[in-house]
Amino acid sequence: MLTPSVGTGDAADEIRAGMEGLLKSDVNGVVEALEQDYQAGKGMTAFLQETLGQDGGADTIRGLVDQLARGNDLKGDMLQRFTAPTQQDGGVFYPAAERMGYFSGALHQAFEGVNKGAAENVETLKTIFGFATGKLPGPGVGDATGWLSDQVFDTALSQYQSGQADLFESIVALTTPTGADGRRPYDGPAEVSYNEGWESVTRIPLN
């Protein structure tokens, strides 16, 4: 179940629905387990690619992103969770950042697999991440629940659609909490963990 090989027909629908139910029940735990044991992310990518092709699929992905950002109960703060360190093997890592990087990498690969144009991708990204603007101090901030300033959100999408940025750059900006200035994505030590999760799936270096 954690590494579905999604094909076509009823069996594929059952696999996708089962994976969706499992993720909705504990997306943080499932993504952490996948990141540790299946670092290439093929199962998650297959699930997300199939889900992107479903009616309401972007809404499903939006809910999973929100739980990864704020916790399964949706009561946490994205920036606080993203930057919360954990000691392991004599070092420090940031588990929430790493989970988000892994999921975001799989989402990027899923978009690449669906292979739509930039204009259609932007509309899908708006559906997935539009809720995430707001609750940030400073100018250019929306009034919805989330962790992105309007400025970061709009810039990520407009630069991608105009060809100034690649798809992966936009997805990274949209899955990283906005920094304290409200104008740029977070820049700090938790990025290392995010990048490790991302690069294990995409093989696209972020540094």
C-alpha positions as CSV (number, residue, x, y, z in Angstrom):
1,M,0.0,0.0,0.0
2,L,2.8,2.4,0.8
3,T,4.4,1.9,-2.6
4,P,1.5,1.6,-5.0
5,S,2.1,0.9,-8.7
6,V,-0.8,2.7,-10.1
7,G,-2.1,1.5,-13.4
8,T,-5.6,1.7,-14.8
9,G,-9.1,0.5,-14.0
10,D,-10.9,-0.5,-10.8
11,A,-7.8,-1.9,-9.2
12,A,-5.9,1.3,-9.6
13,D,-8.8,3.3,-8.2
14,E,-8.9,1.0,-5.2
15,I,-5.1,1.5,-4.6
16,R,-5.4,5.2,-4.9
17,A,-8.4,5.4,-2.6
18,G,-6.7,3.2,0.0
19,M,-3.6,5.3,-0.1
20,E,-5.6,8.5,0.2
21,G,-7.4,7.2,3.3
22,L,-4.1,6.1,4.9
23,L,-2.6,9.5,4.2
24,K,-5.6,11.4,5.5
25,S,-5.5,9.5,8.8
26,D,-1.8,10.3,9.5
27,V,0.0,12.0,6.6
28,N,2.9,13.1,8.8
29,G,3.6,9.6,10.0
30,V,3.1,8.0,6.6
31,V,5.4,10.5,4.8
32,E,8.0,10.1,7.5
33,A,7.9,6.3,7.1
34,L,8.2,6.6,3.3
35,E,11.0,9.1,3.5
36,Q,13.0,6.7,5.7
37,D,12.3,3.5,3.8
38,Y,11.5,4.5,0.3
39,Q,13.6,7.5,-0.4
40,A,13.1,7.6,-4.1
41,G,9.4,8.5,-3.5
42,K,8.1,6.4,-6.4
43,G,5.0,5.3,-4.5
44,M,4.1,8.8,-3.3
45,T,4.7,10.2,-6.8
46,A,2.5,7.6,-8.4
47,F,-0.3,8.4,-5.9
48,L,0.0,12.1,-6.4
49,Q,0.1,11.8,-10.2
50,E,-3.0,9.6,-10.2
51,T,-4.7,12.0,-7.8
52,L,-4.0,15.0,-10.0
53,G,-6.0,13.3,-12.7
54,Q,-9.0,12.9,-10.5
55,D,-12.0,15.3,-10.2
56,G,-11.3,17.1,-6.9
57,G,-7.7,15.7,-6.8
58,A,-6.1,19.1,-6.2
59,D,-8.4,19.6,-3.3
60,T,-7.3,16.3,-1.8
61,I,-3.7,17.3,-2.2
62,R,-4.4,20.6,-0.6
63,G,-5.7,18.9,2.5
64,L,-2.6,16.8,2.8
65,V,-0.3,19.8,2.3
66,D,-2.2,21.6,5.1
67,Q,-1.8,18.7,7.5
68,L,1.9,18.4,6.7
69,A,2.3,22.1,7.3
70,R,0.2,22.5,10.5
71,G,0.0,19.0,11.8
72,N,-2.6,16.3,11.4
73,D,-5.0,18.2,13.7
74,L,-4.4,21.5,11.8
75,K,-3.7,23.3,15.1
76,G,0.0,23.9,14.7
77,D,2.0,26.8,13.2
78,M,3.8,26.1,9.9
79,L,6.9,28.1,10.6
80,Q,7.3,26.8,14.2
81,R,6.9,23.2,13.0
82,F,9.2,23.7,10.0
83,T,11.9,25.1,12.2
84,A,11.6,22.8,15.2
85,P,14.9,20.9,15.6
86,T,15.3,17.3,16.7
87,Q,18.5,15.7,18.0
88,Q,19.5,12.5,16.2
89,D,22.8,10.6,15.9
90,G,24.7,13.4,17.5
91,G,23.3,16.0,15.0
92,V,20.3,18.2,14.4
93,F,17.6,17.8,11.8
94,Y,14.2,19.3,11.2
95,P,11.6,16.5,10.7
96,A,8.7,18.6,9.6
97,A,10.9,20.4,7.0
98,E,12.2,17.0,5.7
99,R,8.7,15.6,5.4
100,M,7.5,18.6,3.5
101,G,10.6,18.4,1.2
102,Y,9.9,14.8,0.5
103,F,6.2,15.3,-0.3
104,S,7.0,18.4,-2.4
105,G,9.5,16.5,-4.4
106,A,7.0,13.8,-5.1
107,L,4.4,16.5,-6.1
108,H,6.9,18.0,-8.5
109,Q,7.5,14.6,-10.1
110,A,3.8,14.0,-10.3
111,F,3.3,17.3,-12.2
112,E,6.1,16.4,-14.5
113,G,4.4,13.0,-15.1
114,V,1.0,14.6,-15.9
115,N,2.9,16.9,-18.3
116,K,0.4,19.8,-18.6
117,G,1.4,23.3,-19.7
118,A,2.4,26.1,-17.4
119,A,-1.0,27.9,-17.6
120,E,-2.9,24.7,-16.5
121,N,-0.3,23.9,-13.8
122,V,-0.7,27.4,-12.4
123,E,-4.4,27.0,-12.0
124,T,-3.8,23.6,-10.2
125,L,-1.2,25.2,-7.9
126,K,-3.6,28.0,-7.1
127,T,-6.2,25.3,-6.0
128,I,-3.6,23.5,-3.9
129,F,-1.8,26.4,-2.3
130,G,-4.2,29.4,-2.5
131,F,-5.5,28.8,1.0
132,A,-2.0,29.2,2.5
133,T,-1.8,32.9,2.2
134,G,-2.3,35.1,5.3
135,K,-1.7,35.2,9.0
136,L,1.6,36.9,8.5
137,P,2.6,40.4,9.7
138,G,3.5,43.1,7.2
139,P,2.3,44.4,3.8
140,G,1.0,42.2,1.1
141,V,-0.6,39.7,3.4
142,G,-3.8,37.9,2.7
143,D,-6.6,37.1,5.2
144,A,-6.9,33.4,4.7
145,T,-5.4,30.7,6.9
146,G,-1.9,29.7,6.1
147,W,1.8,30.4,6.0
148,L,2.5,32.3,2.7
149,S,2.4,36.0,2.1
150,D,0.5,37.1,-0.9
151,Q,3.7,38.5,-2.3
152,V,5.5,35.1,-2.2
153,F,2.5,33.3,-3.5
154,D,1.9,35.7,-6.5
155,T,5.6,35.9,-7.3
156,A,6.0,32.1,-7.4
157,L,3.2,31.6,-9.8
158,S,3.8,34.6,-12.0
159,Q,7.4,33.9,-12.5
160,Y,6.7,30.3,-13.4
161,Q,3.9,31.2,-15.8
162,S,6.1,33.8,-17.5
163,G,9.1,31.5,-17.8
164,Q,11.2,33.3,-15.4
165,A,11.2,30.3,-13.0
166,D,11.0,26.6,-13.4
167,L,8.1,24.5,-11.9
168,F,10.4,23.2,-9.2
169,E,11.3,26.7,-8.0
170,S,7.7,27.6,-7.7
171,I,6.8,24.4,-5.8
172,V,9.7,25.0,-3.4
173,A,8.6,28.5,-2.7
174,L,5.0,27.4,-2.1
175,T,5.9,24.7,0.3
176,T,8.4,26.7,2.4
177,P,6.9,29.1,5.0
178,T,7.4,32.8,4.3
179,G,10.2,34.4,6.3
180,A,9.8,37.0,8.9
181,D,10.0,39.9,6.4
182,G,6.8,38.6,4.6
183,R,8.5,39.0,1.2
184,R,10.7,35.9,0.8
185,P,10.6,32.2,1.6
186,Y,12.2,31.1,4.9
187,D,16.0,31.0,4.8
188,G,17.7,29.2,7.6
189,P,19.0,25.9,8.9
190,A,15.8,23.9,8.4
191,E,16.4,24.3,4.7
192,V,19.0,21.5,4.8
193,S,16.4,19.0,6.0
194,Y,13.9,20.2,3.4
195,N,16.5,19.9,0.7
196,E,17.4,16.4,1.8
197,G,13.8,15.2,1.5
198,W,13.3,17.0,-1.8
199,E,16.5,15.8,-3.4
200,S,16.0,12.2,-2.4
201,V,12.9,12.2,-4.7
202,T,13.7,14.6,-7.5
203,R,17.6,14.4,-7.7
204,I,17.3,18.2,-8.4
205,P,19.8,20.0,-6.1
206,L,18.5,23.1,-4.4
207,N,21.9,24.6,-3.5
